[in-house]
Each structure stands twice: as structure tokens, then as C-alpha cells.
Amino acid sequence: MITPPKHINYPEKTMFGFVEDMGREHPKFPAYEFFNKKTNYKTFVDKILTAARAFTAQGIGLGDRVTICMPNVPQALVCFYALDRIGAVANMIHPLSARDEIVFYLNISKSKMILTVDMFCDKVEEAIELADHSVTLLVARMQEELPFPLNIGYEVKEGRKYKTFPRKNNLDQIAWKDFLKNGTDNVELPDVPFDKNRTAVILYSGGTSGTPKGICLSDWNMNATALQARWTVLPDRELAGLSMLSCMPCFHGFGLALNLHLFLGHGGCCILMPTFNLKNYAEMLIKKHPNFIAGVPTIFEALTHLDTLDNLKMDFLMGVFCGGDSLSVELKKKVDAFLADHGATVQVREGYGLTECVTASCLTPADTYKENSIGVAFPDTDYAIVQPGTDEVLPYGEEGEIILTGPSLMLGYLDNPEETANTLRTLPDGRTWLYTGDLGSMDEDGFVYFKQRIKRMIITNGYNVYPGQVENAIDSCPEVSYSCVIGVNDEKRMKRVKAYIVLRDGFTGDDEMKDRIMKQLKKQVAGYALPREIVFRDELPKTLVGKVAYRKLEEENL
């Protein structure tokens, strides 16, 4: 087995520059596949440049923010790299975000435009009307990227429902295909020199406070992650011509950096999945034989129960990667046995990281596994364990807060210098370290062991849910006095959201009240973050300083 190098050369190029290189080196290789329709690198680069000229004609330029509220569809990729080409910033958000969440993302990013698909236009239009500045709506349609006859079938079944968009309703709205007509060759693209410290993409995380914070990442951060992963995932051969089943979403660091940019920047083919369900995932494995798959633990756990995969020989797999949540020892053994029974020569490899360092910065080696370990650091990345609340580095084997340093560390939180200073700290060695808020340890061989999150974040189906955000939405209901949200174990989701609510005097905690509260929450909270269970209490346990003792509620559910 060839081991990854300890150090890598990082070219001073933009993300688009990486893809542009592939357009020259592998013009006829497929860059992505969408419902059996393949688009090669030459065509992909041409589409990106057309969109870049269209944005330039629209007045979007260096430093301007554009929100991409999209699933994994071709228009999202084209838009992402087009913005990078002109030095604009891609503000990536979940297309299932609630209206009020979209308002928040538009306001905090000061986005001038937002791209979404027609099926989400109703709530996006409402969000634009509530935003504190004018925003242009770009409307994409999936059927425009589908091959015949799927495009006709989709138009008849789904597309016709959204024919009213784009529409003029005191809003600036443009259909994506009409927008691209402005990207003619006579529009001169700006010269955007590489800038290591320029924000190229904004992703979101809840941080310690529970309020979503924009994470500012550079071309350097994204490319470094792609290069580190390339040499760690498959150090003995090129990725060009190999395929990834890209089901992890583009608004997520895991999806954007490793499911997409890693392969698009190295000549691979991304098999795009705009929505995820197990049936479709299994069909893609059977029909497409992807070389690499990645997902959260719940995906792999569910795959082991699918009868449709019983006769599938999986010797086409060259890498299986798990992230987004902890992979238990029991589940790893189960998945590895499943892979072996289906003829695969690889085992599932667990990664660890945060959006504050793009995504994974640590991965289980292909040929060595230690129980409960999340692997070893990527090239040019160092890990350490410190005494929580201090900068004191602890000896090997002792448990403390995980910190790390390397080229993938974010530039900082968007317009939040105080939180940035708390998270990124310069130590006596002169290097800047990321304080993860996670507990763990490290052994003398460099293997890192994750214990638990210091932060209260709940991970359900691979999505991050921030209790403080959900509690704020619940507490905004006029009937509610206060609330507490926790994560409880769930066989399918690993964790599900459970809400404890104390009502104001005069209100009764019955099913009608639950329905009333849920109706309000759906306007403010994304569907994946909604409570699956609501419990009314006369009071909740408190700490000595008067805060709700959420840990006692968690203990009740063990």
C-alpha cells in the first residue's frame, strides 16, 4: 500500500482554475452525469464561462455574494464555478430551508441574487420580499438538464406545476436559461488574480451559540482539502476517469468539497443525485457501478438491509467513506461484512472534520484500523489535544478538546470577529489552530479518537440541528413559556429531535396545541430539524444558575 505524502504542493489557482485545467487535459472525459446524460469537461467549462459572462453582464463582480439554494443539479455546479471565475462569492444554503431561514441567509450574506429551482420558488419569493435589501431571483428548471424523454415526462408530471415562475410581482426574476443568453462572447470577463485570503464560498454552521454563522472559505481552503483528500483517498493512481456517486448535498462541506470538487478538480465524473432515497441509491449502485461512494452512517446501515442488492457484485468500489456523524464499531463491522459478502475489496473508512476546516481533515487509513478511532490527519495537517478551556497541550492518551491546524482552516466567521477569535487561536508555535469544541484523545501513532461534542449540536440523518435555533422558534409561539430541545437515539436517524415545552398559564398541552406549535415551526425551521416528539411539562429541571438542565433531560431518554 502506498502511503500519502506528508507534504503536498498547493498550486496558487482558483477552484475554477482546477476545473479549467481538466477541460484542457481531459476535454472528452465526463465531468458529471445527470439521469444518464453525461456532460464532458470541455462542455462543462464552456457552460461555466457562459454563466460567468452572464453574471458579469448582470453587474455581479469581485466580492459580490450570490446565494445558491439548490440540490445537486447541473445548474448549481455551473453557477458555483462561474461565480468563482469572476471573483464573486457563492453563499451555499439548504434548499429545504424554511422561509425565515432563507431571509436570515440573504440578509447576513447581503446577497444580490439567489438561484433556486422552480419547486422552491414560493418560499424563496416570500423570503426575498422580507429581506432587508433587493435580491434578484434566478429560476432554474430540472427538466432543462434532463435527457429525452425524461425531460418530457418530468414536465408533464412535475414541471407544469411551477409554470408561473419566474413571474413579475414587484420582484426582479429571471429564468436561468434566459439569464444565460446574456453571457455572449462580447462580454469581457474580468481578470481575477489568485488571492489566498479571498472568500470564495460561504457555508453555514451553528457554532457554540446555536445561531447559524457564515463560515468564510477560500479557494486555497477548498483546493487544499481536495488535494489532501486526493492523496489520502487513492495515493497510488489518478482520479481522472473514475466516478463518484454524488449524493451528499452541495450546500454541505462534505458534499461540496469531497463529493464534488475533489473529483471535478481531478478529472473524475460526479454522478449527481438531486434527492436521496434508498431505492434510487440502490439503483444507482446497480446501474452505474461508481468507483467511490460516501455518506452518513444511516445510509450505510440502511444499505445492509436492501434485498435489491443481494446479487450485486461490488468489486467496482475503490473507496467507501463515512462522515457527518460517528460510525460505531458495531456498524463498521456490519458494513465491512456487507461489502466483503458482495465482493468488494475495500472497507468503509471514517473521516472527521468540521465545516470550519471545509470538511474532513482526518481519515482512517485504507490498511490500518483502530477501534473507535477516526483515523489520522491529512497531509500538512496536525492535531493536538488541549485541556478544555485552555491552550495547554495534553500528553498522548489523555482526553481533552481536539484542536487542529493546516491549510484548510477557514478565514473566519462572516462579520463575527469575536467568535472567530474564540475558534481560531494562534499558539506559541506561531501557527493558527482551530478549536473544534469536540472531546477526544490521540495516541502516539497519530490516531485520533472522538469522544463527544462539547457543543449541543444534534446530528440527524447527517444534518446538523442546533437546539438553540429550534428553541428560539418554539419560544416565539405566544402560548409557550420556554422550551428545551435535545437529541434522542433513533434506529433510522441515529438521533431524532425531541422538544420539551412549558406552556404559559391558561394553555393546555394537548394534541391541538402540538399541531398549533408545529404549524408555526414549519415557517421558521427546516423540515429535518422539526421535533419528531413534543412533551409538555409543568416545569423543566434547572441548573444552580437557573438554566434548563438539558443534560438531565438527555439522561431521562437513555
C-alpha positions in Angstrom: 0.0 0.0 0.0 1.4 3.4 -1.0 1.1 5.9 1.9 0.0 9.5 1.4 2.9 12.1 1.3 3.4 14.2 4.4 3.6 17.4 2.4 1.8 18.4 -0.8 2.4 21.2 -3.3 -0.6 23.5 -3.4 -0.8 25.5 -6.7 -2.0 29.1 -6.5 -5.1 28.6 -8.5 -8.8 29.2 -8.0 -11.3 26.3 -7.8 -12.4 27.2 -11.4 -8.7 27.0 -12.4 -8.6 23.4 -11.3 -11.7 22.6 -13.4 -10.4 24.6 -16.3 -7.2 22.5 -16.3 -9.3 19.4 -16.6 -11.0 20.9 -19.6 -7.6 21.1 -21.3 -6.2 17.8 -20.1 -9.3 15.6 -20.3 -11.8 17.5 -22.6 -13.8 14.4 -23.6 -13.9 12.8 -20.1 -17.3 13.1 -18.4 -17.4 15.8 -15.7 -20.8 14.8 -14.4 -23.8 12.6 -15.2 -27.4 13.6 -14.6 -30.1 11.0 -15.1 -27.9 9.2 -17.8 -27.0 12.4 -19.5 -23.2 12.9 -19.5 -21.5 16.3 -19.9 -17.8 16.3 -20.7 -15.2 18.7 -19.3 -15.0 20.9 -22.4 -18.7 21.4 -22.4 -18.7 22.0 -18.7 -16.1 24.7 -18.9 -17.9 26.3 -21.7 -21.1 26.4 -19.7 -19.2 27.9 -16.7 -17.7 30.7 -18.9 -21.1 31.5 -20.4 -22.6 31.8 -16.9 -19.7 33.9 -15.7 -20.2 36.3 -18.6 -24.0 36.4 -17.8 -23.2 37.3 -14.1 -20.8 40.0 -15.3 -23.4 41.4 -17.6 -25.8 41.5 -14.7 -23.3 43.6 -12.7 -22.0 40.8 -10.4 -18.3 41.1 -9.7 -15.5 40.8 -7.3 -16.7 40.2 -3.7 -20.4 40.2 -4.5 -22.4 37.4 -2.9 -24.9 35.2 -4.7 -26.9 32.6 -2.8 -27.2 29.1 -4.3 -30.3 27.4 -2.9 -30.1 24.2 -4.9 -29.9 20.4 -4.8 -27.2 18.5 -6.7 -28.2 19.6 -10.2 -26.0 20.8 -13.1 -27.1 24.4 -12.8 -25.8 24.5 -9.2 -22.3 23.3 -10.3 -22.2 25.7 -13.3 -23.3 28.7 -11.1 -20.8 27.8 -8.3 -17.7 27.7 -10.6 -18.9 30.7 -12.7 -19.1 32.8 -9.5 -15.6 31.7 -8.6 -14.3 32.6 -12.1 -15.3 36.3 -11.6 -14.3 36.6 -8.0 -17.8 36.6 -6.6 -18.8 34.6 -3.5 -21.1 31.5 -3.5 -23.4 31.6 -0.5 -24.5 27.9 -0.2 -27.7 27.1 1.6 -30.1 24.2 2.1 -33.0 24.2 -0.5 -35.3 22.8 2.2 -34.6 25.8 4.5 -37.7 27.4 5.9 -38.7 30.9 4.6 -37.4 32.7 7.7 -34.1 30.9 7.5 -33.7 32.0 3.9 -34.4 35.6 4.9 -31.6 35.3 7.5 -29.1 33.9 5.0 -29.9 36.6 2.4 -29.5 39.3 5.0 -26.4 38.1 6.7 -24.6 37.5 3.3 -26.0 40.6 1.7 -26.7 38.5 -1.4 -27.5 40.4 -4.6 -29.0 37.3 -6.3 -30.4 33.9 -5.4 -30.5 30.8 -7.6 -33.1 28.1 -6.8 -35.2 25.6 -8.7 -38.8 26.3 -9.6 -40.3 24.0 -7.0 -38.9 26.1 -4.2 -39.8 29.5 -5.7 -42.9 30.2 -3.5 -41.0 30.3 -0.2 -37.9 32.0 -1.8 -40.1 34.7 -3.3 -41.6 35.3 0.2 -38.1 35.4 1.7 -37.0 38.0 -0.9 -40.0 40.2 0.0 -39.0 40.0 3.7 -35.2 40.6 3.1 -33.7 43.9 4.1 -32.4 44.7 0.6 -33.3 43.9 -3.0 -32.4 40.5 -4.3 -32.8 39.1 -7.9 -34.3 35.7 -8.2 -32.9 33.2 -10.7 -35.2 30.3 -11.5 -33.7 27.0 -12.8 -35.7 24.0 -14.1 -34.5 20.5 -13.7 -36.1 19.4 -17.0 -33.8 21.7 -18.9 -30.9 19.4 -18.0 -32.7 16.0 -18.3 -32.3 13.9 -21.4 -35.2 13.0 -23.7 -37.7 11.5 -22.9 -37.2 12.1 -19.2 -37.5 15.9 -19.7 -40.9 15.4 -21.3 -42.1 13.1 -18.5 -40.9 15.4 -15.8 -42.5 18.4 -17.5 -45.9 16.6 -17.6 -45.7 15.2 -14.0 -43.9 17.9 -12.1 -42.7 20.8 -14.2 -46.1 22.1 -15.2 -46.9 22.8 -11.5 -44.4 25.7 -11.5 -45.1 27.4 -14.8 -45.9 30.6 -13.0 -42.3 31.1 -12.2 -40.5 33.3 -12.9 -43.1 36.0 -12.6 -43.1 39.7 -12.0 -44.5 40.6 -8.6 -42.6 43.6 -7.6 -39.6 41.3 -7.8 -36.7 41.0 -10.2 -37.0 37.5 -11.5 -35.1 35.8 -14.4 -35.3 32.3 -15.8 -31.8 30.7 -15.7 -32.0 29.8 -19.4 -32.9 33.4 -20.3 -30.2 34.7 -17.9 -27.6 32.7 -19.8 -28.5 34.4 -23.1 -26.7 37.5 -21.7 -23.4 35.5 -21.5 -22.4 36.3 -25.0 -18.8 36.2 -26.2 -18.7 40.0 -26.4 -18.9 40.3 -22.6 -15.4 40.7 -21.3 -14.6 38.6 -18.2 -12.7 40.4 -15.5 -9.1 39.5 -14.7 -9.3 38.0 -11.2 -5.8 37.2 -9.8 -5.5 34.4 -7.2 -5.9 35.7 -3.7 -5.2 33.2 -0.9 -7.3 35.3 1.5 -10.3 36.0 -0.6 -13.6 34.5 0.5 -14.9 32.3 -2.3 -17.7 30.3 -0.6 -19.8 30.7 2.5 -21.1 27.6 4.2 -23.1 27.6 7.5 -22.7 26.1 10.9 -24.4 26.7 14.2 -21.2 27.1 16.3 -21.4 27.2 20.1 -24.3 29.7 20.3 -26.8 27.8 18.2 -27.2 30.7 15.8 -26.1 29.9 12.3 -22.8 31.6 11.4 -21.4 32.0 8.0 -18.1 30.2 7.5 -15.8 32.0 5.0 -13.7 29.7 2.9 -11.2 30.5 0.3 -10.1 28.9 -3.0 -7.0 27.9 -1.1 -9.0 26.1 1.6 -11.2 24.2 -0.9 -8.3 23.2 -3.2 -6.1 22.2 -0.3 -8.9 19.9 1.0 -9.4 18.4 -2.4 -5.7 17.8 -2.8 -5.3 16.3 0.7 -8.2 14.0 0.1 -7.0 13.0 -3.3 -3.6 11.8 -1.9 -5.3 10.2 1.1 -8.2 8.5 -0.7 -6.2 7.0 -3.6 -2.5 7.8 -3.4 -1.4 5.2 -6.0 -3.3 6.4 -9.1 -5.1 9.3 -10.7 -8.8 10.0 -10.1 -9.3 11.1 -13.8 -11.9 8.8 -15.4 -13.1 7.4 -12.1 -16.6 8.1 -10.8 -18.2 9.2 -7.5 -21.9 8.7 -6.6 -22.5 12.3 -5.5 -25.5 12.1 -3.2 -24.1 14.3 -0.4 -25.5 17.8 -1.0 -23.6 20.8 -2.4 -24.6 23.1 0.5 -22.7 20.8 2.9 -18.9 20.8 3.2 -18.7 17.1 2.9 -20.8 17.2 -0.3 -19.3 20.3 -1.9 -15.6 19.6 -1.2 -15.3 15.8 -1.3 -18.3 14.6 -3.3 -18.0 17.3 -6.0 -14.9 19.5 -6.1 -12.4 16.7 -5.3 -13.5 14.8 -8.4 -14.3 17.8 -10.7 -10.8 19.2 -9.9 -9.1 15.9 -10.8 -10.9 14.7 -13.9 -13.4 12.4 -12.2 -17.1 12.0 -13.0 -19.8 13.1 -10.5 -23.0 11.0 -10.8 -25.4 13.6 -9.5 -28.3 12.7 -7.2 -30.6 15.7 -6.6 -32.6 13.9 -3.9 -31.8 10.9 -1.8 -33.8 7.9 -1.1 -32.6 4.3 -0.6 -34.4 2.9 -3.7 -32.7 5.4 -6.0 -29.4 4.9 -4.3 -29.5 1.2 -4.7 -30.5 1.6 -8.4 -27.5 3.8 -9.0 -25.2 1.3 -7.4 -26.6 -1.5 -9.6 -26.7 0.5 -12.9 -23.7 2.9 -12.6 -21.1 0.9 -10.7 -19.5 4.0 -9.2 -15.9 3.7 -8.0 -16.5 5.7 -4.9 -19.4 6.2 -2.5 -19.7 8.4 0.6 -22.4 9.0 3.1 -23.5 9.3 6.6 -23.8 6.2 8.9 -27.6 6.0 8.4 -27.1 5.5 4.7 -24.7 2.6 5.1 -26.8 1.0 7.9 -29.9 1.0 5.6 -27.9 -0.4 2.6 -27.2 -3.6 4.5 -30.9 -4.3 4.7 -31.7 -3.9 1.0 -32.8 -7.1 -0.7 -32.3 -5.4 -4.1 -28.5 -5.5 -3.6 -28.4 -9.2 -2.7 -26.9 -10.3 -6.0 -24.8 -7.2 -6.7 -21.1 -7.8 -7.0 -19.4 -4.6 -5.7 -15.8 -5.2 -6.9 -16.1 -1.9 -8.8 -15.8 0.0 -5.5 -12.4 1.6 -4.8 -13.4 3.7 -1.8 -16.2 3.8 0.7 -16.2 6.8 3.1 -18.4 7.7 6.1 -18.7 11.1 7.7 -21.2 13.6 9.1 -21.6 11.6 12.3 -19.7 9.0 14.4 -19.5 5.5 12.9 -19.9 3.0 15.7 -17.6 0.0 15.9 -20.6 -2.3 15.5 -21.9 -0.6 12.4 -18.4 -0.5 10.8 -18.1 -4.3 11.3 -21.6 -4.7 9.8 -20.9 -2.6 6.8 -17.4 -4.2 6.2 -19.0 -7.6 6.3 -21.7 -6.5 3.9 -19.0 -5.2 1.5 -17.0 -8.4 1.7 -20.1 -10.5 1.1 -20.7 -8.5 -2.1 -17.2 -9.0 -3.4 -15.8 -5.5 -2.5 -12.1 -5.4 -1.8 -12.3 -2.2 0.4 -13.7 -1.4 3.8 -15.6 1.6 5.0 -13.2 4.4 6.0 -14.4 7.0 8.6 -13.4 10.7 8.4 -13.7 13.5 10.8 -13.8 17.3 10.4 -15.8 20.5 10.7 -17.1 23.0 8.2 -14.6 25.4 9.8 -11.9 23.4 8.1 -14.1 22.7 5.0 -14.9 19.1 5.8 -12.8 16.1 6.7 -9.2 16.7 7.8 -8.7 13.2 9.3 -9.3 9.8 7.7 -8.9 6.1 8.6 -6.1 4.6 6.6 -7.0 2.1 4.0 -4.9 -0.7 5.5 -5.0 0.1 9.3 -7.9 0.4 11.6 -8.0 1.0 15.3 -11.3 0.6 17.2 -13.1 3.9 18.0 -10.5 5.9 16.0 -11.5 8.4 13.4 -8.1 8.0 11.7 -5.0 10.1 11.1 -4.6 13.7 10.0 -4.5 14.6 6.3 -1.1 15.7 4.8 0.1 19.1 6.1 -2.5 18.9 8.9 -1.6 18.5 12.6 -3.9 17.5 15.5 -3.4 18.1 19.2 -5.4 17.7 22.4 -5.7 20.5 24.9 -7.1 20.9 28.4 -10.7 22.2 27.8 -10.9 26.0 28.3 -7.1 26.4 28.0 -4.2 26.2 25.4 -2.4 23.6 27.4 -1.5 20.6 25.2 -2.1 17.3 26.9 0.1 14.1 26.6 -0.9 11.2 24.4 -3.8 9.2 25.7 -5.4 12.0 27.8 -8.8 13.3 26.9 -9.4 16.9 26.1 -10.6 19.3 23.4 -9.5 18.4 19.8 -7.7 21.2 18.0 -6.1 21.1 14.5 -4.1 23.3 12.1 -3.5 23.1 8.4 -4.2 24.8 5.1 -8.0 24.1 5.2 -8.7 26.3 8.2 -11.4 28.9 7.4 -10.7 32.6 7.0 -13.2 33.2 9.8 -16.9 33.6 10.6 -18.8 36.1 8.5 -18.9 39.5 10.2 -18.2 37.9 13.6 -14.7 38.7 14.8 -15.4 37.7 18.4 -16.5 34.2 17.6 -13.7 33.9 15.1 -11.1 34.8 17.8 -12.6 32.2 20.1 -12.4 29.5 17.5 -9.1 30.3 15.6 -6.2 30.9 18.0 -2.5 31.5 17.5 -0.4 29.4 19.9 3.3 29.9 20.9 4.4 27.8 17.9 3.2 30.7 15.7 0.5 28.6 13.9 -3.2 29.2 14.0 -5.3 26.4 15.4 -8.9 25.6 15.1 -10.6 24.8 18.4 -13.3 22.2 17.5 -15.4 22.1 20.6 -15.1 18.3 20.5 -13.7 16.0 23.1 -11.2 13.3 22.2 -7.7 11.9 22.5 -4.8 10.9 20.4 -2.3 8.1 20.6 1.5 8.0 19.8 0.8 6.8 16.3 -1.2 9.9 15.5 -4.6 8.1 15.5 -7.4 10.4 16.8 -10.3 9.3 18.9 -13.5 11.2 19.1 -15.4 11.1 22.3 -18.4 13.5 22.1 -19.3 17.0 21.1 -18.9 19.8 23.6 -21.4 21.7 21.6 -25.1 20.7 21.9 -25.5 20.1 18.2 -27.8 17.2 17.2 -27.0 15.2 14.1 -30.0 13.6 12.5 -29.6 11.8 9.1 -26.3 13.6 8.7 -27.8 17.1 9.0 -26.8 19.5 11.8 -29.6 20.6 14.0 -28.9 23.4 16.5 -31.2 23.2 19.6 -30.9 26.9 20.4 -32.3 27.7 17.0 -35.2 25.4 17.3 -35.9 26.5 20.9 -36.0 30.2 19.7 -38.6 29.2 17.2 -40.7 27.3 19.8 -40.4 30.1 22.3 -41.6 32.6 19.7 -45.0 30.9 19.9 -47.3 33.1 22.1 -48.5 30.1 24.1 -45.0 28.9 25.1 -43.2 30.0 28.3 -39.9 28.2 27.5 -38.6 25.1 25.9 -35.6 22.7 25.7 -34.7 20.7 22.6 -32.5 17.5 22.8 -31.5 14.6 20.6 -32.6 11.1 21.5 -31.5 7.8 20.0 -33.3 6.7 16.8 -32.7 3.5 14.9 -33.1 5.1 11.5 -31.8 8.7 12.0 -29.2 7.9 14.8 -30.7 10.9 16.6 -34.2 12.5 16.4 -35.2 15.9 17.7 -37.4 15.9 20.9 -38.8 19.1 22.4 -39.8 19.7 26.0 -42.2 22.6 26.3 -43.6 24.6 29.3 -46.7 26.5 28.3 -47.9 29.8 29.7 -50.7 29.8 32.3 -54.1 29.2 30.8 -53.0 26.9 27.9 -53.4 23.1 27.8 -50.8 20.8 26.4 -52.9 18.6 24.1 -52.8 17.4 20.5 -54.4 20.6 19.3 -51.6 22.6 20.9 -49.0 20.4 19.4 -50.5 20.9 15.9 -50.6 24.7 16.5 -46.9 24.8 17.5 -45.8 22.6 14.7 -47.7 24.8 12.2 -45.7 27.8 13.4 -42.4 25.9 13.5 -42.7 24.9 9.8 -42.5 28.6 8.9 -39.2 29.0 10.7 -37.4 25.7 10.9 -36.2 23.3 8.1 -38.1 20.0 7.9 -35.2 17.9 9.0 -34.9 20.0 12.2 -38.5 19.8 13.3 -39.2 17.9 16.5 -40.4 14.4 16.0 -41.8 14.4 19.5 -43.2 17.1 21.8 -43.6 16.6 25.5 -45.4 19.2 27.7 -44.2 19.7 31.2 -45.3 22.0 34.1 -41.6 22.8 34.6 -38.2 21.6 33.4 -35.1 20.8 35.6 -32.8 23.7 36.2 -29.1 24.2 37.0 -27.9 26.2 40.0 -27.7 29.3 37.9 -31.3 28.9 36.6 -30.6 27.5 33.1 -32.5 24.5 31.8 -30.6 21.3 32.7 -30.8 19.8 29.2 -28.3 17.0 30.2 -30.9 15.7 32.8 -33.5 15.5 30.0 -31.0 13.6 27.9 -30.3 11.2 30.7 -34.1 10.6 31.0 -34.0 9.3 27.4 -31.1 6.9 27.7 
